[in-house]
Structure formats: structure tokens, C-alpha cells
Amino acid sequence: MYTFILIIHVTVCLILVGVVLLQSGKGAEMGAAFGGSSQTIFGSRGATTFLSKLTVAAAIIFMVTSLSLSMLSRSASTGPSVMDTDIPRPVETPEDAASE
């Protein structure tokens, strides 16, 4: 189950990066406004594009898989911590005591 969700998570991550990079930034309209464009600087963006809807869907799936992976990894059994293990002490022999 963990591996399946991890594969979905990585795939959605790559899709999200690609979709965000394909979109034009908001700064493009603002820079064109000073050159005499008829678009407003901070006005409405118009109709929602397919890429923005895909971005929202990918972001929601990314967050759900992130939460699922964190819950699954928390419930997984882990071994004891390195700090909890008892370190065996070397046995001191009479030869070691004489050399000091």
C-alpha cells in the first residue's frame, strides 16, 4: 500500500511541476499593461483555463497523498533508537590495568 501511494505521489509531483511551468505568470499581464495593453493590471483573470483546473486537482491529490504517506510511515513499526541500545563495555583485563 505504501509503495502504491508513493508511486502516485511522485507521479503527481512531476505532473504538478510540469503544469505549473506551462502556465504563464501573472507578471506577464502587468508588464504588458505599461506598454499600452488593454488588459487591467490587477483585474479579473477571466475564465479558468484547463491548466489552472489541472493544477488545483494535482495540488489536492499531492496533499492527500502527502498526508497518507505521513500517516502510514508513522504507524509503521520501527526498531529501537540507537540512543536506546546498550553499548557493551570492553572487559578490562589485568594486563590493561598494568599498562596504564
N, C-alpha and C positions, 0 to 999 in steps of 0.2 A: 504494500500500500504506500509506504514511504517513497519507494523508488518511482512509482507511477506518478505521484503528486509532484515529485522533484522534476521529472521529465516535463510535465505540463508547466511547471513553474519556469523552467529555463526556456522553454519554447515561447511562452507568453512574454517573458522578459525580452527576448530577441525581437518578437513582433512589436512590442511596445517601443523599443528603441527605434526600430525602422519606421514606424508610423509617425513618431514624434519628429524624426529627422526629415520626413517627407513634407510635413506641413510648413507653410510659410509663417514667419513670425509676425507678431503684432506691430513690430517696429517698421515693417515694410510699408504699411499704410501711412504711418506717421511721417516717414521720410518723404513719401510721395506727396503728402499734403502741402509741404513747403514749396514744392515745385509747381504748384498750380493744379493739383488733382482735385476732383470734385468730392472725394470721399472725406468724411469727417475724421478728425483725429481720434477722439475718444467716444465716438458714437457707437451705434449698434453694429454688430458684425454681419448681420443679415442671416440668411438661412444656415442651419447647421449642416456642415458638409459630412460626407461619408467618413472621411478621415477622422474628424473630431468625434463622431459616434464610435468609431472603431477604437480610438484612444481611450474613451471612457470605459468601454467594455473591457479592453485589455487591462486597464488600471484596476478595475473591480476584480477581475479574475486574478490578477497579480496579488492584490491584497488578501483575497480569500485563500489562495494557495500559501502565501506567506504565513498567515495565521494558522493554517492547518499544519504546515511543516513545524512551526514552533510548538504547537500543542503535541504533535506526535513525537518530537525529539525530547520534550520534557517528560513524557510518560515512558520513554524507553528506559530500560534498566541500565544503569551504568555501574561499573566496578567501583571499588573504594578509591578514594583520592590518594595521591602519592603522599600527601601530608599525613594521612591516617595510617599508613602502613608502618609497622615497627621495623626499624633498621637493626639488623643483627650486629652486635658489638663484637669486635675481634677478641678472641680469648688471649689474655696476657699470660705468657709462659715465663718461667723463672729466668730464661736466657734473655728475654726482652727487658726484664727489670734490671738485670746485671749490666746490660749495655748502656743504660741511661745513667 
